[in-house]
Amino acid sequence: MTDLSGSSTRSKQDLTLLLAQHSLFLRKRSGKRLELRLANLERTKLRGFDLSQSILLACNLSQCDMEGCGFREADLSNSLFIGANLKHCDFTRANLRGARLYKTDLAQAKLDGSDMRMGNLTMHRRNSEGERDVISREYVTDLSFCNMEEASLEDAVMRKVKLRGVNLRNANLAKADFSEADLQGVVLLGANMDGANFYNADIKDATFTVNDTTRRMFQGLSAFTEHLNNLAEIDRLVASHEEWVDSGGRSGARADFTGRKMKGVDLRGRELSAISFRGADLSGALLSHAKLAAADFNGANLPYADLSSADLRGAGFEGATLRHALLEAADLAPLELRGGGSLPLRLRDATVEWVDFTKTAVPDGLFKGASVRNCVLPEGMAED
């Protein structure tokens, strides 16, 4: 059922009629295609409606709740979807040139074959005689900070699109065109990038796993070369740290990665006891099975980090961000000290969101002083 509670009574009536006509049009029972230009539909609730083949040019759809709507082959050029809920929407082969979807939720949406290339935004102003002058200026499609986790963008044209900070984790990007796109800070963990084009894309501070696929995709990009050099230096310092631990401090050197950029670093199974990651960016870091007893993660950024089966006894996470982190089977128990007593794992002032603790032994009082939201906790345990 269509909910238009965000609109005025008259506009709700008008839009309801237009949508009914469009529904008949799609079913080829006469009716009329929905066609709106420069319409303000901000904050309209319109879940699950089929708007396929509609024409919504330069419309304001910001803050709209349109979860599950169909936009197949629709013309949405230069429209605004800022802060909109577009989960599970189908934009297959839609025209989204010049559209703005800034801070929009597109989780599990379908954008296969959609066109998001740079378009022209038509603007109007009044001249001295009161008549309208038309001004056209080049406009870059902006999808910055969208949540597109598990979305499908197969064959999508994203050339020169602004995608800063977008979450594309586990998304299907096969054969998509990201040439000359702004991908600074994008999350690409687990994404299918087969046949995708990243020619001249800006991947500075992107989060991805270095493997044969990413080496092939990003070969020659200066940001990728810089990332590989950074990883090589990290590996050298970690090797020295492992020697320091194994020798009881007689050789090697304790590693200090305070404030370091370490996105997507692979340190699985490494000896990292008493290491300092204070204030480091460990987004998407692979730390499963690592020995991290008494490690310092205070103030660190760990979204999507994999800490499963890691030894985290006595580690400090005060002020850290653990969002979508994996902690399955991690050891969160206090660290027994040689001189007696114990050092508990500390989470004071930490942000812990979307973490599944059901298969992890969680000590009593662990979440005291932490901000814990939307987590799956063991039965009988409440968020402190």
KEDRENLUM-362297 format. One record per residue (C-alpha): residue number from 1; z negated, y negated, x; residue in three letters. Coordinates in nm, 2 decimals, decimal comma. Each point is the difference from the previous one (the first is absolute). Layout:
// KEDRENLUM-362297
<site NUM <Z Y X> 'ALA'>
...
//
This chain:
// KEDRENLUM-362297
<site 1 <0,00 0,00 0,00> 'MET'>
<site 2 <0,09 -0,35 0,13> 'THR'>
<site 3 <-0,30 -0,23 0,06> 'ASP'>
<site 4 <0,09 -0,36 0,03> 'LEU'>
<site 5 <-0,36 -0,14 -0,01> 'SER'>
<site 6 <0,07 -0,23 0,29> 'GLY'>
<site 7 <0,25 -0,21 -0,20> 'SER'>
<site 8 <-0,03 -0,26 -0,28> 'SER'>
<site 9 <0,03 0,13 -0,36> 'THR'>
<site 10 <0,35 -0,15 -0,04> 'ARG'>
<site 11 <0,13 0,12 0,34> 'SER'>
<site 12 <-0,15 0,35 -0,07> 'LYS'>
<site 13 <0,19 0,02 -0,32> 'GLN'>
<site 14 <0,32 -0,12 0,16> 'ASP'>
<site 15 <-0,04 0,24 0,29> 'LEU'>
<site 16 <-0,09 0,29 -0,22> 'THR'>
<site 17 <0,32 -0,05 -0,19> 'LEU'>
<site 18 <0,21 -0,02 0,32> 'LEU'>
<site 19 <-0,16 0,32 0,13> 'LEU'>
<site 20 <0,07 0,18 -0,33> 'ALA'>
<site 21 <0,37 -0,11 0,02> 'GLN'>
<site 22 <0,01 0,11 0,37> 'HIS'>
<site 23 <-0,14 0,34 -0,10> 'SER'>
<site 24 <0,28 0,04 -0,25> 'LEU'>
<site 25 <0,25 -0,11 0,26> 'PHE'>
<site 26 <-0,11 0,27 0,24> 'LEU'>
<site 27 <0,03 0,26 -0,27> 'ARG'>
<site 28 <0,35 -0,13 -0,08> 'LYS'>
<site 29 <-0,10 -0,08 -0,35> 'ARG'>
<site 30 <0,14 -0,35 0,00> 'SER'>
<site 31 <-0,29 -0,23 0,10> 'GLY'>
<site 32 <0,03 -0,26 0,28> 'LYS'>
<site 33 <-0,07 0,02 0,38> 'ARG'>
<site 34 <-0,31 -0,19 0,10> 'LEU'>
<site 35 <0,11 -0,32 0,19> 'GLU'>
<site 36 <-0,25 -0,26 0,11> 'LEU'>
<site 37 <0,04 -0,29 0,25> 'ARG'>
<site 38 <-0,29 -0,21 0,14> 'LEU'>
<site 39 <-0,24 0,16 -0,25> 'ALA'>
<site 40 <-0,37 -0,02 0,06> 'ASN'>
<site 41 <-0,16 0,34 -0,08> 'LEU'>
<site 42 <-0,30 -0,04 0,23> 'GLU'>
<site 43 <-0,29 0,24 -0,07> 'ARG'>
<site 44 <0,19 0,18 -0,27> 'THR'>
<site 45 <-0,11 0,36 -0,06> 'LYS'>
<site 46 <0,31 0,22 -0,04> 'LEU'>
<site 47 <-0,08 0,36 0,11> 'ARG'>
<site 48 <0,25 0,28 -0,02> 'GLY'>
<site 49 <0,29 -0,20 -0,16> 'PHE'>
<site 50 <0,35 0,09 0,09> 'ASP'>
<site 51 <0,17 -0,32 0,13> 'LEU'>
<site 52 <0,29 0,18 0,17> 'SER'>
<site 53 <0,32 -0,20 0,02> 'GLN'>
<site 54 <-0,18 -0,32 -0,11> 'SER'>
<site 55 <0,07 -0,34 0,15> 'ILE'>
<site 56 <-0,31 -0,19 0,11> 'LEU'>
<site 57 <0,13 -0,28 0,23> 'LEU'>
<site 58 <-0,26 -0,22 0,18> 'ALA'>
<site 59 <-0,27 0,10 -0,25> 'CYS'>
<site 60 <-0,37 -0,03 0,07> 'ASN'>
<site 61 <-0,16 0,34 -0,03> 'LEU'>
<site 62 <-0,30 -0,07 0,22> 'SER'>
<site 63 <-0,33 0,17 -0,08> 'GLN'>
<site 64 <0,19 0,22 -0,26> 'CYS'>
<site 65 <-0,13 0,35 -0,08> 'ASP'>
<site 66 <0,33 0,20 -0,01> 'MET'>
<site 67 <-0,11 0,33 0,12> 'GLU'>
<site 68 <0,25 0,28 -0,07> 'GLY'>
<site 69 <0,28 -0,24 -0,11> 'CYS'>
<site 70 <0,36 0,10 0,05> 'GLY'>
<site 71 <0,22 -0,26 0,18> 'PHE'>
<site 72 <0,30 0,23 0,08> 'ARG'>
<site 73 <0,31 -0,21 0,08> 'GLU'>
<site 74 <-0,18 -0,31 -0,12> 'ALA'>
<site 75 <0,09 -0,34 0,14> 'ASP'>
<site 76 <-0,33 -0,16 0,12> 'LEU'>
<site 77 <0,14 -0,23 0,26> 'SER'>
<site 78 <-0,22 -0,30 0,10> 'ASN'>
<site 79 <-0,28 0,11 -0,23> 'SER'>
<site 80 <-0,37 -0,02 0,09> 'LEU'>
<site 81 <-0,23 0,31 -0,02> 'PHE'>
<site 82 <-0,29 -0,15 0,20> 'ILE'>
<site 83 <-0,32 0,21 -0,05> 'GLY'>
<site 84 <0,17 0,22 -0,26> 'ALA'>
<site 85 <-0,09 0,36 -0,08> 'ASN'>
<site 86 <0,32 0,19 0,05> 'LEU'>
<site 87 <-0,14 0,35 0,07> 'LYS'>
<site 88 <0,24 0,29 -0,09> 'HIS'>
<site 89 <0,28 -0,25 -0,10> 'CYS'>
<site 90 <0,36 0,11 0,04> 'ASP'>
<site 91 <0,22 -0,26 0,17> 'PHE'>
<site 92 <0,28 0,24 0,08> 'THR'>
<site 93 <0,32 -0,20 0,09> 'ARG'>
<site 94 <-0,17 -0,32 -0,12> 'ALA'>
<site 95 <0,11 -0,34 0,13> 'ASN'>
<site 96 <-0,31 -0,16 0,16> 'LEU'>
<site 97 <0,17 -0,25 0,22> 'ARG'>
<site 98 <-0,22 -0,30 0,07> 'GLY'>
<site 99 <-0,28 0,15 -0,21> 'ALA'>
<site 100 <-0,36 -0,05 0,12> 'ARG'>
<site 101 <-0,25 0,29 -0,04> 'LEU'>
<site 102 <-0,27 -0,14 0,22> 'TYR'>
<site 103 <-0,33 0,19 -0,03> 'LYS'>
<site 104 <0,15 0,22 -0,26> 'THR'>
<site 105 <-0,10 0,36 -0,07> 'ASP'>
<site 106 <0,31 0,22 0,02> 'LEU'>
<site 107 <-0,18 0,33 0,07> 'ALA'>
<site 108 <0,22 0,30 -0,08> 'GLN'>
<site 109 <0,27 -0,23 -0,13> 'ALA'>
<site 110 <0,37 0,10 0,03> 'LYS'>
<site 111 <0,22 -0,25 0,17> 'LEU'>
<site 112 <0,29 0,23 0,09> 'ASP'>
<site 113 <0,32 -0,19 0,06> 'GLY'>
<site 114 <-0,16 -0,33 -0,10> 'SER'>
<site 115 <0,14 -0,31 0,16> 'ASP'>
<site 116 <-0,27 -0,24 0,15> 'MET'>
<site 117 <0,22 -0,19 0,23> 'ARG'>
<site 118 <-0,03 -0,37 0,06> 'MET'>
<site 119 <0,13 -0,19 -0,31> 'GLY'>
<site 120 <0,03 -0,36 -0,12> 'ASN'>
<site 121 <-0,28 -0,16 -0,20> 'LEU'>
<site 122 <0,14 -0,26 -0,24> 'THR'>
<site 123 <-0,22 -0,31 -0,04> 'MET'>
<site 124 <0,03 -0,30 -0,22> 'HIS'>
<site 125 <-0,10 -0,36 0,02> 'ARG'>
<site 126 <0,06 -0,31 -0,21> 'ARG'>
<site 127 <0,21 -0,28 0,13> 'ASN'>
<site 128 <-0,04 -0,37 -0,07> 'SER'>
<site 129 <0,20 0,04 -0,33> 'GLU'>
<site 130 <-0,22 0,28 -0,12> 'GLY'>
<site 131 <0,27 0,26 0,06> 'GLU'>
<site 132 <-0,06 0,32 0,18> 'ARG'>
<site 133 <0,12 0,05 0,36> 'ASP'>
<site 134 <0,03 0,36 0,12> 'VAL'>
<site 135 <-0,13 0,08 0,34> 'ILE'>
<site 136 <0,07 0,34 0,16> 'SER'>
<site 137 <-0,19 0,11 0,31> 'ARG'>
<site 138 <-0,01 0,32 0,19> 'GLU'>
<site 139 <-0,31 0,20 -0,09> 'TYR'>
<site 140 <-0,15 0,31 0,16> 'VAL'>
<site 141 <-0,13 0,28 -0,22> 'THR'>
<site 142 <-0,37 0,02 0,06> 'ASP'>
<site 143 <-0,19 0,33 -0,05> 'LEU'>
<site 144 <-0,28 -0,08 0,23> 'SER'>
<site 145 <-0,33 0,19 -0,04> 'PHE'>
<site 146 <0,14 0,23 -0,28> 'CYS'>
<site 147 <-0,15 0,34 -0,05> 'ASN'>
<site 148 <0,30 0,24 0,01> 'MET'>
<site 149 <-0,18 0,32 0,09> 'GLU'>
<site 150 <0,20 0,31 -0,09> 'GLU'>
<site 151 <0,28 -0,22 -0,14> 'ALA'>
<site 152 <0,36 0,10 0,02> 'SER'>
<site 153 <0,24 -0,25 0,17> 'LEU'>
<site 154 <0,28 0,25 0,07> 'GLU'>
<site 155 <0,33 -0,19 0,06> 'ASP'>
<site 156 <-0,17 -0,34 -0,07> 'ALA'>
<site 157 <0,14 -0,31 0,16> 'VAL'>
<site 158 <-0,28 -0,19 0,16> 'MET'>
<site 159 <0,20 -0,20 0,25> 'ARG'>
<site 160 <-0,19 -0,31 0,11> 'LYS'>
<site 161 <-0,27 0,06 -0,25> 'VAL'>
<site 162 <-0,36 -0,12 0,08> 'LYS'>
<site 163 <-0,23 0,31 0,00> 'LEU'>
<site 164 <-0,30 -0,12 0,19> 'ARG'>
<site 165 <-0,31 0,22 -0,04> 'GLY'>
<site 166 <0,17 0,22 -0,26> 'VAL'>
<site 167 <-0,16 0,35 -0,05> 'ASN'>
<site 168 <0,29 0,25 0,03> 'LEU'>
<site 169 <-0,22 0,30 0,07> 'ARG'>
<site 170 <0,17 0,33 -0,09> 'ASN'>
<site 171 <0,29 -0,20 -0,16> 'ALA'>
<site 172 <0,36 0,14 -0,01> 'ASN'>
<site 173 <0,21 -0,25 0,21> 'LEU'>
<site 174 <0,29 0,24 0,06> 'ALA'>
<site 175 <0,33 -0,19 0,06> 'LYS'>
<site 176 <-0,16 -0,33 -0,09> 'ALA'>
<site 177 <0,13 -0,32 0,18> 'ASP'>
<site 178 <-0,28 -0,20 0,17> 'PHE'>
<site 179 <0,23 -0,18 0,24> 'SER'>
<site 180 <-0,14 -0,34 0,11> 'GLU'>
<site 181 <-0,30 0,05 -0,24> 'ALA'>
<site 182 <-0,34 -0,14 0,08> 'ASP'>
<site 183 <-0,22 0,31 0,02> 'LEU'>
<site 184 <-0,30 -0,16 0,19> 'GLN'>
<site 185 <-0,32 0,19 -0,07> 'GLY'>
<site 186 <0,18 0,26 -0,23> 'VAL'>
<site 187 <-0,16 0,34 -0,05> 'VAL'>
<site 188 <0,25 0,28 0,06> 'LEU'>
<site 189 <-0,23 0,30 0,04> 'LEU'>
<site 190 <0,15 0,32 -0,14> 'GLY'>
<site 191 <0,31 -0,19 -0,13> 'ALA'>
<site 192 <0,34 0,19 -0,02> 'ASN'>
<site 193 <0,23 -0,22 0,21> 'MET'>
<site 194 <0,30 0,24 0,03> 'ASP'>
<site 195 <0,32 -0,20 0,04> 'GLY'>
<site 196 <-0,18 -0,34 -0,05> 'ALA'>
<site 197 <0,14 -0,30 0,18> 'ASN'>
<site 198 <-0,25 -0,22 0,18> 'PHE'>
<site 199 <0,25 -0,20 0,21> 'TYR'>
<site 200 <-0,16 -0,32 0,13> 'ASN'>
<site 201 <-0,30 0,05 -0,23> 'ALA'>
<site 202 <-0,33 -0,17 0,10> 'ASP'>
<site 203 <-0,26 0,28 0,03> 'ILE'>
<site 204 <-0,27 -0,19 0,18> 'LYS'>
<site 205 <-0,35 0,14 -0,08> 'ASP'>
<site 206 <0,15 0,27 -0,23> 'ALA'>
<site 207 <-0,20 0,32 -0,04> 'THR'>
<site 208 <0,19 0,32 0,06> 'PHE'>
<site 209 <-0,03 0,32 0,19> 'THR'>
<site 210 <0,20 0,02 0,32> 'VAL'>
<site 211 <0,22 0,31 -0,02> 'ASN'>
<site 212 <0,37 0,10 0,04> 'ASP'>
<site 213 <0,09 -0,18 -0,33> 'THR'>
<site 214 <-0,16 -0,33 0,08> 'THR'>
<site 215 <0,13 0,01 0,36> 'ARG'>
<site 216 <0,35 0,04 -0,14> 'ARG'>
<site 217 <-0,04 -0,26 -0,27> 'MET'>
<site 218 <-0,16 -0,28 0,21> 'PHE'>
<site 219 <0,16 0,07 0,34> 'GLN'>
<site 220 <0,09 -0,33 0,16> 'GLY'>
<site 221 <-0,22 -0,22 -0,22> 'LEU'>
<site 222 <-0,23 -0,21 0,23> 'SER'>
<site 223 <-0,30 0,05 -0,22> 'ALA'>
<site 224 <0,04 0,37 0,02> 'PHE'>
<site 225 <0,03 -0,01 0,38> 'THR'>
<site 226 <-0,31 -0,21 0,01> 'GLU'>
<site 227 <-0,18 0,25 -0,22> 'HIS'>
<site 228 <0,09 0,29 0,23> 'LEU'>
<site 229 <-0,12 -0,19 0,30> 'ASN'>
<site 230 <-0,33 -0,07 -0,17> 'ASN'>
<site 231 <-0,04 0,37 -0,09> 'LEU'>
<site 232 <0,07 0,10 0,36> 'ALA'>
<site 233 <-0,27 -0,23 0,13> 'GLU'>
<site 234 <-0,24 0,13 -0,27> 'ILE'>
<site 235 <0,06 0,35 0,11> 'ASP'>
<site 236 <-0,07 -0,08 0,36> 'ARG'>
<site 237 <-0,33 -0,17 -0,09> 'LEU'>
<site 238 <-0,10 0,29 -0,23> 'VAL'>
<site 239 <0,06 0,25 0,28> 'ALA'>
<site 240 <-0,23 -0,21 0,23> 'SER'>
<site 241 <-0,26 0,00 -0,28> 'HIS'>
<site 242 <0,02 0,38 -0,04> 'GLU'>
<site 243 <-0,06 0,03 0,38> 'GLU'>
<site 244 <-0,30 -0,24 -0,03> 'TRP'>
<site 245 <-0,15 0,22 -0,28> 'VAL'>
<site 246 <0,06 0,33 0,17> 'ASP'>
<site 247 <-0,14 -0,12 0,34> 'SER'>
<site 248 <-0,31 -0,16 -0,16> 'GLY'>
<site 249 <0,11 -0,34 0,11> 'GLY'>
<site 250 <0,06 0,09 0,37> 'ARG'>
<site 251 <0,38 -0,06 -0,02> 'SER'>
<site 252 <0,25 -0,15 -0,24> 'GLY'>
<site 253 <-0,10 -0,30 -0,22> 'ALA'>
<site 254 <-0,12 -0,05 -0,35> 'ARG'>
<site 255 <0,28 -0,13 -0,22> 'ALA'>
<site 256 <-0,05 -0,33 -0,18> 'ASP'>
<site 257 <0,26 -0,07 -0,27> 'PHE'>
<site 258 <-0,18 -0,29 -0,15> 'THR'>
<site 259 <0,25 -0,20 -0,22> 'GLY'>
<site 260 <0,29 0,22 0,10> 'ARG'>
<site 261 <0,31 0,06 -0,21> 'LYS'>
<site 262 <0,01 0,38 -0,04> 'MET'>
<site 263 <0,21 0,06 -0,31> 'LYS'>
<site 264 <0,11 0,36 -0,04> 'GLY'>
<site 265 <-0,15 0,11 0,33> 'VAL'>
<site 266 <-0,02 0,38 0,04> 'ASP'>
<site 267 <-0,33 0,10 0,15> 'LEU'>
<site 268 <-0,05 0,33 -0,18> 'ARG'>
<site 269 <-0,25 0,23 0,16> 'GLY'>
<site 270 <-0,08 -0,24 0,29> 'ARG'>
<site 271 <-0,34 -0,05 0,16> 'GLU'>
<site 272 <-0,10 -0,35 -0,12> 'LEU'>
<site 273 <-0,38 0,01 0,00> 'SER'>
<site 274 <-0,17 -0,34 0,04> 'ALA'>
<site 275 <0,34 -0,18 0,01> 'ILE'>
<site 276 <0,03 -0,35 -0,13> 'SER'>
<site 277 <0,25 -0,08 -0,28> 'PHE'>
<site 278 <-0,20 -0,31 -0,11> 'ARG'>
<site 279 <0,23 -0,23 -0,20> 'GLY'>
<site 280 <0,31 0,21 0,08> 'ALA'>
<site 281 <0,29 0,05 -0,24> 'ASP'>
<site 282 <0,02 0,38 -0,05> 'LEU'>
<site 283 <0,22 0,00 -0,31> 'SER'>
<site 284 <0,15 0,34 -0,05> 'GLY'>
<site 285 <-0,16 0,13 0,32> 'ALA'>
<site 286 <0,00 0,38 0,05> 'LEU'>
<site 287 <-0,36 0,09 0,10> 'LEU'>
<site 288 <-0,04 0,34 -0,16> 'SER'>
<site 289 <-0,22 0,25 0,20> 'HIS'>
<site 290 <-0,09 -0,28 0,25> 'ALA'>
<site 291 <-0,34 -0,01 0,16> 'LYS'>
<site 292 <-0,13 -0,34 -0,11> 'LEU'>
<site 293 <-0,38 0,04 0,03> 'ALA'>
<site 294 <-0,17 -0,34 0,04> 'ALA'>
<site 295 <0,34 -0,18 -0,01> 'ALA'>
<site 296 <0,00 -0,37 -0,09> 'ASP'>
<site 297 <0,23 -0,08 -0,29> 'PHE'>
<site 298 <-0,19 -0,31 -0,11> 'ASN'>
<site 299 <0,24 -0,25 -0,15> 'GLY'>
<site 300 <0,30 0,23 0,04> 'ALA'>
<site 301 <0,29 0,03 -0,24> 'ASN'>
<site 302 <0,07 0,36 -0,10> 'LEU'>
<site 303 <0,22 0,02 -0,31> 'PRO'>
<site 304 <0,18 0,33 -0,03> 'TYR'>
<site 305 <-0,17 0,12 0,32> 'ALA'>
<site 306 <-0,04 0,38 0,03> 'ASP'>
<site 307 <-0,35 0,09 0,10> 'LEU'>
<site 308 <0,00 0,35 -0,15> 'SER'>
<site 309 <-0,22 0,26 0,18> 'SER'>
<site 310 <-0,10 -0,27 0,26> 'ALA'>
<site 311 <-0,34 -0,01 0,16> 'ASP'>
<site 312 <-0,14 -0,33 -0,13> 'LEU'>
<site 313 <-0,37 0,06 0,06> 'ARG'>
<site 314 <-0,18 -0,32 0,08> 'GLY'>
<site 315 <0,32 -0,21 -0,02> 'ALA'>
<site 316 <-0,03 -0,37 -0,11> 'GLY'>
<site 317 <0,23 -0,13 -0,27> 'PHE'>
<site 318 <-0,19 -0,32 -0,09> 'GLU'>
<site 319 <0,24 -0,25 -0,14> 'GLY'>
<site 320 <0,29 0,24 0,03> 'ALA'>
<site 321 <0,28 0,05 -0,26> 'THR'>
<site 322 <0,05 0,37 -0,11> 'LEU'>
<site 323 <0,26 -0,02 -0,27> 'ARG'>
<site 324 <0,20 0,32 -0,08> 'HIS'>
<site 325 <-0,15 0,15 0,31> 'ALA'>
<site 326 <-0,01 0,38 0,03> 'LEU'>
<site 327 <-0,35 0,14 0,07> 'LEU'>
<site 328 <0,04 0,36 -0,12> 'GLU'>
<site 329 <-0,24 0,23 0,19> 'ALA'>
<site 330 <-0,11 -0,28 0,24> 'ALA'>
<site 331 <-0,35 0,03 0,15> 'ASP'>
<site 332 <-0,20 -0,29 -0,13> 'LEU'>
<site 333 <-0,34 0,13 0,10> 'ALA'>
<site 334 <-0,25 -0,20 0,22> 'PRO'>
<site 335 <0,05 0,05 0,37> 'LEU'>
<site 336 <-0,31 0,17 0,16> 'GLU'>
<site 337 <-0,10 -0,19 0,32> 'LEU'>
<site 338 <-0,11 0,17 0,31> 'ARG'>
<site 339 <-0,32 -0,20 0,03> 'GLY'>
<site 340 <-0,09 0,08 -0,36> 'GLY'>
<site 341 <0,08 -0,17 -0,33> 'GLY'>
<site 342 <0,35 -0,03 -0,15> 'SER'>
<site 343 <0,27 -0,26 -0,05> 'LEU'>
<site 344 <0,15 -0,01 -0,35> 'PRO'>
<site 345 <0,36 -0,10 -0,10> 'LEU'>
<site 346 <-0,01 -0,36 -0,10> 'ARG'>
<site 347 <0,21 -0,16 -0,28> 'LEU'>
<site 348 <-0,19 -0,32 -0,07> 'ARG'>
<site 349 <0,24 -0,28 -0,12> 'ASP'>
<site 350 <0,29 0,25 0,02> 'ALA'>
<site 351 <0,28 0,01 -0,27> 'THR'>
<site 352 <0,05 0,36 -0,11> 'VAL'>
<site 353 <0,28 0,04 -0,27> 'GLU'>
<site 354 <0,21 0,29 -0,13> 'TRP'>
<site 355 <-0,16 0,26 0,23> 'VAL'>
<site 356 <-0,05 0,36 -0,11> 'ASP'>
<site 357 <-0,34 0,13 0,11> 'PHE'>
<site 358 <-0,01 0,32 -0,21> 'THR'>
<site 359 <0,06 0,24 0,30> 'LYS'>
<site 360 <-0,23 -0,20 0,23> 'THR'>
<site 361 <-0,38 0,04 0,05> 'ALA'>
<site 362 <-0,13 -0,35 -0,08> 'VAL'>
<site 363 <-0,35 -0,09 0,13> 'PRO'>
<site 364 <-0,24 -0,16 -0,25> 'ASP'>
<site 365 <0,01 -0,38 0,02> 'GLY'>
<site 366 <0,33 -0,01 0,20> 'LEU'>
<site 367 <0,15 -0,27 -0,23> 'PHE'>
<site 368 <-0,31 -0,23 0,00> 'LYS'>
<site 369 <0,12 -0,36 0,07> 'GLY'>
<site 370 <0,37 0,10 -0,02> 'ALA'>
<site 371 <0,26 -0,10 -0,27> 'SER'>
<site 372 <0,12 0,33 -0,14> 'VAL'>
<site 373 <0,26 0,00 -0,28> 'ARG'>
<site 374 <0,24 0,25 -0,16> 'ASN'>
<site 375 <-0,12 0,28 0,23> 'CYS'>
<site 376 <-0,03 0,37 -0,10> 'VAL'>
<site 377 <-0,36 0,10 0,08> 'LEU'>
<site 378 <-0,17 0,33 0,01> 'PRO'>
<site 379 <-0,15 0,10 -0,34> 'GLU'>
<site 380 <-0,33 -0,17 -0,07> 'GLY'>
<site 381 <0,06 -0,28 0,25> 'MET'>
<site 382 <0,04 -0,36 -0,11> 'ALA'>
<site 383 <0,15 -0,29 0,19> 'GLU'>
<site 384 <-0,29 -0,20 0,15> 'ASP'>
//
